[in-house]
Amino acid sequence: MYGLTPDDLALQARARGFADELIAHEEYAEAHEGELPPDVAHRLEARAVELGLTATNMPVDVGGRGLSHLQQVLVQEQGGRVTNALAWCLTTPPGWWPAVANDHQRETWLIPTVEGRREECYAITEEHAGSDVSDLQATAARDGDDYVLNGVKWHVTSYNKADYVFFQAVLTTGEHAGEQALFVADKDTPGIRVVRTPAYTHTIAHHHPIVAFEDVRVPATHLIGSEDAGMSFVYEWFRYERLMIATRCLGAVERLVDEMSAFAAQRRIGLDRLADKQLVQAMLADSLTELFAARSMVYGLARSLDGQSGGLDLKVAHAQCSMAKLFCSEMAGRVADRAVQVFGGRGYMRENVAERFFRELRVERIWEGASEVQRVIIADQLGKRGRARLV
């Protein structure tokens, strides 16, 4: 089904088997603030590397797997079946980095990250600049051979797990003053500190603290690409992450459909199965239909991206990734709500997969651009390019 090759199916099966290994640890993680015992976590991380399920988006010449977009989708979809962010060990380092990394960046951060020895986080979002990153207040000023970074960043996902950070800022000096640039710095660089770590709705081990950068001095070798390229990296990251969010939503919905179908088939209401009740059947049917539509969309988009590597229209790709994220994230929210309803009181228990996904999937409509932002992007491109260029 979906025209997958034998190699695709083998990769999918390998990723599915690993996801099943992770699923076995969900309830423990839920009961322990998202954390697994260190030996278990390290074993699973090593297992992901061993199975070839990490750095799937990275080229072979830096140690990555060099997989197609469709194959990356097949891996991340299975990761989406797992709650509590346990599947975040299926790492996808920054895909834009190999083409622009200087020798220092390549050896210090890029290759060790691809190999699974280092981990990054992104300090981009600010208190008053969320989905619209064009309104950043953080600054970077050239001072001799260094840059001095200042700003306060919010929702720095995985900061506690990472050992280095990407920092997006507006330049205040030089010919590119007013433009955005991207920098990389080790977390122990003087001037970087956690302001506070808020609690979030989900129960995962990756925190999202507020982080201050106060006169953080980094050498010019820590500038990513050129001074005027910062936004291009953000846009590429958004395109990729929006597709991957859509992909992981597919996995979550598949798991929910399987779980609530199995429950409805064995749950008895008097002499009747819950699955025989027409209103429950409607919820199951709608969920399965939406999964089919969403999966067809994502697989088709991935194939399209693979087929246009030489002449990709970035604006079209941006709008299409926005459409995938919008549809899949909102669809996943609807299915999670139905799943809680089908499970009834059980669906409100934290030990139940529907309850966990009900909480965890809500953020998919917010991060990497809220649903409302996706609609603006889509409508803008429809007006500029017309329907035929987009679908």
N, C-alpha and C positions, 0 to 999 in steps of 0.2 A: 504494500500500500504506500502511497505518496511517491512511488517511483524511486525508492531507495536502492542503492547498489548493494551487493554482498558485503563490500568493505564498510559501507555506511551502517548496515545492519549489525555487523560485528562490533563496530565502535559503539553503537547504541546499546547493544546487549552488555558490553563491558561497563559502560557508564551506568546502566540500570542496576547491574549487580552491585556496583560500588555504592550507589544510592541506597540500595537495600541494606547494606552494611551500616550506613549512617543512620538510617531510620531506626535501627535497633537501639540507638542511644538517645533518641529524642526525649523520652520521658525523664531520663536521668538529667539531661541538660535542662529541661524545664524546671525541675526541682532544685537545681543548683546554679541559678542565675545564668544559665546558658553555658556554663563551663563543664568540660569533661575532665576526668583525671588526666594530668599531664602526660602520662605514659600512653594512655588511650588516644589522646589528641595527636601526639607525635606519630604514633603508629598509623593513624588514619591519614595524616598528611603525607607520610612516606608512601603509603599505599596508593594515594592519588598519583604521585609522581611515578611510581613503579608501573601503574596501569596506563601511563601516557595520557592522563586526563588533565594535566596542568599545562599552562602556557600554550594552549591550543591555538591562540591567535598570533603567536610570535613566529617570525621566520626561522627557518632551520639554521641559518648562519649565525644566529645568536643562541642556539640551543633549544629553540622552540619546536613545536610540533608541525607548524606550517599547514594547519588544516584549513579547508575551505569554510566559508561562512555557514554553509549548510551543516557541515560536520561539527562546527562549533555549537550550532544550535542544538544538534542531537545530544551533545554532552551537557550543555547547560539546562536543557529541558529536563533531563533526568535529575540534575541537581535541584531543580525547582520542586521536585516531589518531596523534598526533605525540609522539615521545619527547623527552627532555632538556629538558622544560618550555619548549620553543620556542614553544608555543602560549599561554603565559601572557601574551603580548601581546594576547590577546583579553580585555581587562580588564573586570571587573565591580566597579565601586566600591561602597562600602557602600550597600545598598538602603534601609536604615533612615534614612539621614542627611538626605535632602531634607526630610522632614516635621518634623525637629526642629532643623535647623541655624539658628543665629542669623545675622545679617547678616555678622558678621566671619568666621565659619566658612565661610559660603557663598562669599564673595568670595576668601578667602585660600586655602582648601583644596578645597572641594567642586567648584566649577565648573572650576578648573584641572585637577582630577583627571579629571572627566568629559571634558574636552577633550584629555586625554592629555599635559598639561604638568607634572603632578605625580604622585607615586605614594606610596601609603600602605603601612604594615605594622601588624601587631597584636602588642602586647606584653600577652599575657593569661596564657599557660601559665607555671607555676612548677615548680621542682624537685619539689615534693611536691603539686602541684595540676595534674593534667593533664586527663583527660577530665572530672573533676569540678571545675568552676571555682568552685564554691561555697565552696571551702576556701582561697581566696587569702590570702596573708600581706602582700602589698603594701598600702601605706596612702596615704591622702590626707587632709591636715589643712587646714582653712580657716585662713588667717592674713590678716586684713584683707580686701583686695580680691583676694588670691591664694589658690591652693592649693599646698601643698608635698607633693610626691610622693616616695615611697621604696619600693624593692623591687627584686628581681632576677628577671628574666623569662627563660624558656628558650624555645628553638625559635622565635625571632622571625623568621618566614619573610619573606624578601625585604628584610631590613633593609639590606643593602648596596645594593639598587637603589632603595629608598624615600628620600624626603627628609623625611617626617614619620611620626609613630607614634601609634597609639591605645594608651592605657595604662589598664588596668582595675585598680581598687584598692578597698579597704575604707575607708570614711570613719571617722575617729576623732573627729570633732568635730560639733557641731550636732545638730539634731533627728533626722537620719538616720544618726547614728553606728551603725556595725555593718552598714550596707547598702553595696552596691557601686555605684560610679559609674564613668563612662567619661570620659576626658580625651583631648585631642589636643594634640600638641606637635611643633614642628620638631625634627629630630634634632640640630641644633647648639645646642639649649638647654643652658646650663651644667648639669652634673651627670649628663648622659646619656653613658654610655661602654660600649664593648664589653668584656666580661670575657674572652671567648675565642670563637673560631669553630670548632666541632667539624667534623670531616669526616663526611659521611653516605654511605649506600649508593649513592645515585643520583649521576649526573654532570650537575649543572645549575648555571647561573650564579647562581641565587638562593640565598644563604647563609641559615643559620638560627642566628645567634649567640646566646650568652647575653649579656644586656644589663642593666647596673645603672643604676638611677635613684636618685641620691643627693642628697637635698634639692633636687629639681628644682622650681623655682618657676614657676608658670604663672598668668596672670590668670584671673579667674572666667569670662571669655568663652570659655575653652578647655574648660569643662565641656560635655559633650554632653547635651542635653536637661536633665533635672532630676537632683538628687542621688539620687533613689530609682529611677532608670530604667536603671541600668547593666546589670542582668541581662536586662531585656527586649530590649536590643540584642543581647546575646550569644545569647539564644534565637532571635531572628530570623535572626541570622547563621548559627547552627548549622542551622536548618531549610533555609535557602537553600544553604549549602555542602554539606550532606549530599545534597541533590538533585543539585547540580552534580557532586559526586564520583561519584555513581551514573551520571550522564550521561557523564562522561568515560571511565568504565570501559566503557561501551557502545562508544565509539569505539575504545578500545584492543583490545577483544575482536574487533570487526569487522576491524581491521587484522591481528590475529593469525590469525584464521580464513582471511582471504584469503591471507596469506603462507604459512601452513603447508599450505593446500590446493594452492597453486601449486607449492610445493616437492615435496609428495608426488606430484603428478601427473607431474612430470618426473624425479624421482629413480628410478633403476633398481636393482633388486636381482636380478642375473642378467637374465633376460628379463622380469621382472615389474616393474610400477610399484609404488612404495611405497604409493600410494593404493589399490592392489588388495589389500593385506594387511588382513585383517579387524580385527585389533587396532588398526591405524591408523585404519581406517574408523570404528571405535567412538569413538576420541578426536575425530575430526572431527565425527561426528554429535552427540556429547554437547555439544561446544562450540557448534555451530550452534543446537542446541535451546535451550541455556541463554541464548544471545544473544537468540533470539526471545522467550523468556519475560521476560528482563530488560528488553528494549526495550518490550515491551507494557506492563510494569509502569510504567516511567518515563514513557512517553508518556501513559498513562492517568492517572497522578498529576498530571502537568503540566496536562492538560486539566481535571482536577477542581479544581485550584487556580485556574485561569483562570475557572472557572464559579462560584466561591464568593467572589469578591473582596469582595462586600458583606456576607457573613455567614459568614466563615471561622471554623471551630472550630479554634483554634490548637493545642489539645491533640491533636486528631485529626490535624491536619496534621503536627504534630511526630512523632507515632508513625508516620505513613505515610512521611515522609521518612527516618526511622530504618530502616524496613523496606526502602526502596529502597537506602539506602547499605549496609545489612547484606548484602542479597542480591547486589547488583551487585559490591561490592568482593570478596566471597568467591568469587563466580563468576569474576571476572576473574583472581584468583589461581590458580584451578584451570585455567583456559584457558591462562594463561601457562606453567604447569608442563607441560601437555600439549604446548604449542608447542615448548618446549625439547626435550622427548622426541622429537617428530617430527623436528626438525632434527638430533638426535643431537649429535655433536661440534661441528657448526657452531652449534648452539644455545647453546653455551657460549662463543662468541667475541663480544667486545664489539662487533664490527662488525655483529652480527646483531640484528635488531629483537626477536627473542624473548628474547635475553639481556638487553637493555636493559629491556624491559617486565617481565621476571621480577624485576628489582631494583626498578624504579620503582613497580610496582603494589602491592608489599608494604605500603607506608605507608598505602594507602587503607583498610586495616583498622584503622588506629591513629588518624590525626589526625581532628579534628573529632568525636571520640568513638569509642573503640575498639569493636570488634564486641560485646564483652561488655556495654558500656554500652548499645548499641543494643538488645540483647536485654532488658535490664532495663527500658528505656523502653517497649518494645513490650508486654512481659508486664504491666507496671504499668497501661497503658492498657486492655489486654484485660480485666484484672480489674475496672477501674473502669467501663468503658463497654460492654464486651461485644463479641463478634465483629462483629455487624451494623453497629456504628458505624464500624468500621475497614476492613472489606473487603466 
